[in-house]
Amino acid sequence: MDQCRTGSVSCYLSFADICYSSVTAPKLIADFFLERKTISFDGCIAQLFVFHFVGCTESFLLTVMAYDRYIAICKPLHYTTIMTGCVCGSLVMASWVGGFVHSIVQTLLTIQLPFCGRNEIDHYFCDVQPLLKLACTDTYLVGVMVIANSGMICLTCFVVLVVSYVIILVSLRTRSSESRRKALSTCASHIAVVIIFFGPCTFMYLRPSTTFSEDKMVTVFYTILTPMLNPLIYTLRNEEVKNAMRKLGSR
């Protein structure tokens, strides 16, 4: 089975992970050493834009990877004709364009609001919901549009992912035990990444703009810990890494 196209999407996912964690982590670390933690308005809007751009792109890339696995497992004989280099490149490009459009919408909805007062963000980075609380106007309509934008993307991608894997699991019922084992091994890492990424994102963006005490902890999980865990989860599927870990454990 030709896995080079899946690998290319994984490379883009790894690049998105690096960008995703780099948006918030450096500023967070720097603020640990500063008594007065500040960020300029332009820097705040730039952080908001890049964060949603890369985060939404990662959601689309994970969905593309689920579709790739569906084709590889359910239609293996047609894989090379369906997932051609052109199709794979188009899906990756559509993921980046979709992330850009989503981020532009979120940024424009936020930047046109009037801000006044002390402008203290009750968060460790600039996100839409904390910024809406600083606006000197009624933000109900904007909040609904933000939830519709972010929430529907999370929900749609998650539903597509679930449907893809339900179809895969149903198709495996008629396969041999060895075939099922290989297929589940291929999907296990991706399922783990989907759960730890979409779980917190759904909690944050698919609900009304209500603040919970757990919000910051959940946000740390999907902005910093998840991008760190993704390479580890995918690396553990590498046979060379497994052998190296076995040798290290035997010592």
C-alpha positions, 0 to 999 in steps of 0.5 A: 500500500502506498503510504507516501501521501499519508506521510506528506499530510503528516508532515504538514500536520507536524508543521502545523503543530510547530506553528500552533504551539509557537503562537502561545508558548513563547509569550507564555514562557516570557511572561513567567519572568515579567511582573507586568505582562503586556502585549500590544494590540497589533501583537494581540490581533496577530496572535489571534489570527495565527492561532485560529489559522493554524488550529483550523488548518490542523482540524482540516488536516486531521479530517483529510488523514481520516479520509485517506485511511478510509480509502486505504482500508475500505478501497485498497485496490483503488487507493492509488487511483483515488488518492493521487498526488494531485488529489492529496495536494488539493486537499492539503491546499484546501485545508490551509485555505479553509483555515485562512478563511476561518481565521480572517472571519474571526479576526474581522469580527473581533477587530471591528469592536470598540475596546476601552478601559484597562483592557486586561485579558483574563487569559494567557493569550489573545483569543476571541472570547476573552477579547469579546469581554473587553468590548464596550458594546453588546457582543451577543450577535458577534458571540453567536457568529463566533460560536457558529464559525468555530463550533460548526467547523469543530463539529463538522470535522468531528462528525466526518471523522466519526463517520469515517471510522465507523465505516472502517470498523464496520468493514473490518468485521469481514476481514481476517484477524491479521488484517484487522490488527494491521488496520487498527494499528494504522488508525490507532495513532490518528484516533488518539490525536483526534480525541486529544485535539477535538475533545478540548476544542469542542468543549471550548468552542461549541458552547455559549460564551460562558467562562468556567474555571477549567477553561485555562487548563483545557486551553493549555492542553490543546495549545501546548500539550497536544502539539507536543504529544502528536509527534510522540504518538506518531513516532511510536508507530515507527518500527525503528523507534520501537526496536530502539525502545525495546533495546533501551528497556532491556538494558 
